[in-house]
Amino acid sequence: MFKKRKNTGIGNKIENSITKTKNTPITLEGLRKSIEKMDDAKIIEHQTQNSKLFVLIYVEPLIDQARVNEAVIEPLRRCTKEKISDCISVSEIIDISTLKEAEKQLMRGGVLLFDTIENQLHAVDLKNTTGRAIETSETETILYGAKDSFTENIEQNITMIRRRIPLTSLKSEKFMVGSQTETKIILMYIEGLTNPDFISIAREKIENIDYDQILDSSQLAAFMEDHTHSMFPQFQQTDRPDVCAFALGAGKVTILVDNTPFVLNAPISFFHLFQSPEDYINRWIVASFLRVLRYLSFMLSLLMVPIYVALTTHHYQMIPLQILYVLVDTRSRLPLTPFWESLLMLLTLEVIKEASLRMPTKSGQMLGVIGGIVVGQASVEAGFASQVLIVIVGISAIASFLVPNYLITKANTLIQFIILILASFLGIMGIFMGIILLFVHLNALTSLRQPYLAPVAPFYGKDWLDLFIRGPLRWMKTRPEALHPLQKWRYSRRR
Amino acid sequence: MSGFSIFDKTSSLHSIYVTLMVNRIQMLYFVIILPVFLIYPYMIWVIILVGFLSQMSIFLLSKWFNSIYASKGYEGFAELLGERSVRVLAFIGLGLILLKITVITLGYVEITQHFIFPSLNTNWMILFILLICWYVGSLGMAPTIRFVVIAFLSTAWMVLLLVNFLFQPSNTIHDLFPLVPFDWTIESWKGVLFIFSALSGPEYLVLLAPWFNTRKKILKYMTIGNAFTIFEYLFLFIASLFFFGPHYLKEIRFPMMEVMRYMESPVFERIDMILISFYLINFVFAISIFILLFYGASRITLKKSKEQTTKSGFAFCCSIVFICLFINNELFWKEATNQNILLELEIWAGALTYILIPLFLFTSLKRKGRV
């Protein structure tokens, strides 16, 4: 009854006819037909000095016009040789035999050169490489350390990584993904160091993507993730080349996507999301302190408001007497229960946070300040929220920003709401149930089929030196065991 | 995820997990009520002696782990004992596992009611705990075993909180006297049985052998777990003796929790409520493991061990466990005053399984000439 029917519709017939056409031998007419109704596509006819006609076909915005004049048109005009392809001063000329191939070259910034005498089509790669200059990372800002960040140009991004790891064993495999976008994907890894399983899993996952558009690395990550329905990112997205180089050196794989400044590193664990590039720049004691602070802040941002709700709803006996006086005083005039009071304040905060992100930079900052202070103050005066809650919500909001990974900050908000609901029903017990569910969920997650809670569960004792604290680099003699690298030692000479 | 199986053996876990599992399974409900059954200071020696007895069981269990049958799981048991016998044993095991789940869950729920929610209908708490365990178990056996690390890290440190009670100015060495028993009553024998039953649990690990690197110094890792438990038992018992004294200890239902009630913090009063909630992590881990074993045993009993596991089947098992817990709670646990029949049964059942299962497996291996 539900058998899949073979599609014999009109769409299929057209597709078949297109395929047939595209594999047929190439003609100028066929090319003209391909680019009809494309105003940005140009067909230019010129003659060489010995009166041979040649036709240039290209899409104007995709090519470097100055280079076309300099490397193709002018040399051809002056050309006196028999074969016109001999006159062009570019490193590579590709011979094209089918229409499909010609279209592909055309849309990737190639200039098609039709030799009317020999009836042969050539393609010359003269793509327009202009793009954004290398700038400082805005998402992962650090005070000290490298300031460059990836751009939308994949070649430039590869260069930035290769400059940091000048090894021939740093391999890069190319894939084209997306039936419509034909997005270039590069899988990078250090051969002989990275576990071959990770490479083959990543390769398999990229090859299995069957989708029309891949416009961003996060979109690619969505197709490569082991767990689609989790709130937690299973790939580390970074726009910092030093982070990528560090990840590659540790034994991870890096995936670059064309037209995206964000690169994916995998496999990652939950704890990687709390590591900042600055950890390895600061003194180890300071870096360790900051890292512990980040974990604490994460827990604070998750639990402070639910604890307030749990205590004020179910467990007044847990609050010390001096604090209880303050709490009773502030809550006595409020019409809402602690749960509704907290929920409304958290939702308001989220609205302000989201609005300030979407506004232009200066307006956004102003909105954040005004929204935070005015709304907070007004809601206290209006009797909708207690001062204690405003303080708690404020602290938990600030604490949530300490986590270097923005994606986890967003997940954090949702988890906070879930724990809040549990706290309102089951008090402190509900909070712990929420935490257990969170741990259980994280424990079952995987990134490139590697456990997400490694090196805690499964347990890798040596990796703890760079987990909750950042131990001295001298002591980190081995690469993370959880990544199963083929080269265990970081030192080239064993000590 | 079509190929997902609850009992997938995708990874071979390090033997350190055995250490953690032995320890955490021995630190469940009984440890909370342990001092009530021991009372007298000379029971310190009994804890140590029974600890050695427990070590004997662990030694026998390690023989099983090192045998060729262990890593084969169900097939290994079937090869050694025959399929029919395995099915009969699985059927008996169903009852024993259910009894264990019942006692530890109802015991913990009773504690939460006593200390955190006096007016709460405990059936709700049972439901919530089982829902969490269902979620844990449904993710598979391997992640559930891995969860022991979190359970251990979240709860093992609690013992350290009691260090303070050992060095109170009011404590004297006389609180630990008499260290030699003047009379040995039936209650003292019951204490011995209780400790042995409290230490039971590792015998169920034989069912999890396929998930471990079984041949790598398993005895050493199990011994560490057992030794750590004995140390914890001793420490907790001595702390409660110092704090309450043997005469007052008799009167208290949950001495360990009562001790924690006296802890102070500038931020929270009643730290015991937080600690009890923390301890839920350990219970969730243990109950999830036992429910998974219950599911496995029912599949063997129903001759379905070769079929693919299903999440609905597991959910059905969880529902059965919930119904049993609900009935036991209403009929036996809530009604129990001085004599809790389920607790008495578990004391006997735990002690018997801990001595009989290792012995039975060892003799079976001997008979086959594989030791």
Chai-1 contact restraints between the chains, C-beta under 6 A:
chainA,res_idxA,chainB,res_idxB,connection_type,confidence,min_distance_angstrom,max_distance_angstrom,comment,restraint_id
A,Q317,B,R270,contact,1.0,0.0,6.0,A-B,restraint_1
A,M318,B,F268,contact,1.0,0.0,6.0,A-B,restraint_2
A,M318,B,E269,contact,1.0,0.0,6.0,A-B,restraint_3
A,M318,B,R270,contact,1.0,0.0,6.0,A-B,restraint_4
A,P320,B,E269,contact,1.0,0.0,6.0,A-B,restraint_5
A,I428,B,M273,contact,1.0,0.0,6.0,A-B,restraint_6
A,I428,B,S277,contact,1.0,0.0,6.0,A-B,restraint_7
A,M429,B,S277,contact,1.0,0.0,6.0,A-B,restraint_8
A,F432,B,S277,contact,1.0,0.0,6.0,A-B,restraint_9
A,F432,B,L280,contact,1.0,0.0,6.0,A-B,restraint_10
A,I436,B,I132,contact,1.0,0.0,6.0,A-B,restraint_11
A,I436,B,I281,contact,1.0,0.0,6.0,A-B,restraint_12
A,I436,B,V284,contact,1.0,0.0,6.0,A-B,restraint_13
A,F439,B,I150,contact,1.0,0.0,6.0,A-B,restraint_14
A,V440,B,V136,contact,1.0,0.0,6.0,A-B,restraint_15
A,N443,B,P143,contact,1.0,0.0,6.0,A-B,restraint_16
A,N443,B,R146,contact,1.0,0.0,6.0,A-B,restraint_17
A,N443,B,F147,contact,1.0,0.0,6.0,A-B,restraint_18
A,A444,B,L139,contact,1.0,0.0,6.0,A-B,restraint_19
A,A444,B,P143,contact,1.0,0.0,6.0,A-B,restraint_20
A,V456,B,V149,contact,1.0,0.0,6.0,A-B,restraint_21
A,A457,B,R146,contact,1.0,0.0,6.0,A-B,restraint_22
A,A457,B,V149,contact,1.0,0.0,6.0,A-B,restraint_23
A,A457,B,I150,contact,1.0,0.0,6.0,A-B,restraint_24
A,P458,B,R146,contact,1.0,0.0,6.0,A-B,restraint_25
A,F459,B,I16,contact,1.0,0.0,6.0,A-B,restraint_26
A,F459,B,V149,contact,1.0,0.0,6.0,A-B,restraint_27
